[in-house]
Amino acid sequence: MGIGTSIFLIAVGAILTFALDASIGGVNLDVVGWILMAAGVLGLIMTTLVWGRRREVVTTAEPVEYRRVEERRDVTPPL
C-alpha cells in the first residue's frame, strides 16, 4: 500500500464517519469509516517504515577495472 492509497482510505473513512448520516441495511457507516481510517493510518505507518529503511541502506561497490585484450593474427607464434 502506498502513501496515496493510505491517504485515500483516510479521506474516505473520514467522509463516511463525519459527513454522512445514513444507514444501509444494518451496516453502520460510522464503524466502516473508522475501520477505513485505521487501515489508512496503518498503511501510512507501514509505508513510511519501509521507505525509511530503504533510504538508510547504502551500498558502495569498488570500481571495476576493465582491461582490453587484443589478439594479433599477423604474427606467427613462437615454436
C-alpha positions as MATLAB code, in Angstrom:
seq = 'MGIGTSIFLIAVGAILTFALDASIGGVNLDVVGWILMAAGVLGLIMTTLVWGRRREVVTTAEPVEYRRVEERRDVTPPL';
ca = [
       0.000    0.000    0.000;
       1.418    3.360   -0.965;
       1.133    6.783    0.534;
      -1.577    7.806   -1.913;
      -3.725    4.772   -1.145;
      -3.348    5.339    2.586;
      -4.404    8.971    2.320;
      -7.342    7.941    0.123;
      -8.508    5.419    2.741;
      -8.227    8.014    5.497;
     -10.228   10.525    3.444;
     -12.995    8.056    2.535;
     -13.177    6.865    6.130;
     -13.461   10.436    7.396;
     -16.238   11.179    4.914;
     -18.154    8.063    5.951;
     -17.683    8.791    9.644;
     -18.186   12.535    9.903;
     -20.018   13.719    6.779;
     -22.677   11.077    6.105;
     -25.637   10.453    8.329;
     -27.197    7.382    6.734;
     -27.513    3.699    7.460;
     -27.607    0.995    4.849;
     -29.345   -2.251    5.713;
     -27.886   -2.779    9.152;
     -24.392   -1.554    8.201;
     -23.132    1.188   10.462;
     -21.222    3.594    8.203;
     -19.521    5.190   11.197;
     -17.840    1.882   12.047;
     -16.882    1.295    8.409;
     -15.394    4.796    8.299;
     -13.355    4.241   11.451;
     -12.083    0.923   10.078;
     -11.047    2.576    6.814;
      -9.289    5.384    8.656;
      -7.452    2.874   10.866;
      -6.390    0.868    7.802;
      -5.172    4.061    6.126;
      -3.148    5.133    9.159;
      -1.659    1.654    9.498;
      -0.788    1.621    5.795;
       0.789    5.062    6.080;
       2.927    3.944    9.029;
       3.995    0.747    7.266;
       4.836    2.609    4.051;
       6.864    5.168    5.985;
       8.810    2.430    7.754;
       9.544    0.563    4.531;
      10.626    3.681    2.629;
      12.655    4.894    5.606;
      14.509    1.600    5.765;
      15.251    1.706    2.025;
      16.819    5.120    2.285;
      19.127    4.113    5.138;
      20.766    1.247    3.259;
      23.742    2.469    1.298;
      25.836    0.084   -0.711;
      29.142    1.036   -2.165;
      30.892   -1.035   -4.764;
      34.512   -0.797   -5.634;
      35.126    0.398   -9.163;
      35.505   -2.344  -11.705;
      38.742   -2.348  -13.626;
      38.406   -3.149  -17.300;
      41.280   -4.373  -19.426;
      41.386   -4.559  -23.170;
      42.854   -7.714  -24.628;
      43.948   -7.767  -28.250;
      44.909  -10.792  -30.250;
      47.196  -10.345  -33.209;
      46.897  -12.846  -36.009;
      49.573  -11.409  -38.303;
      52.425  -12.640  -36.069;
      53.247  -16.331  -36.034;
      53.510  -17.820  -32.563;
      56.959  -18.941  -31.383;
      57.709  -22.667  -31.556;
];
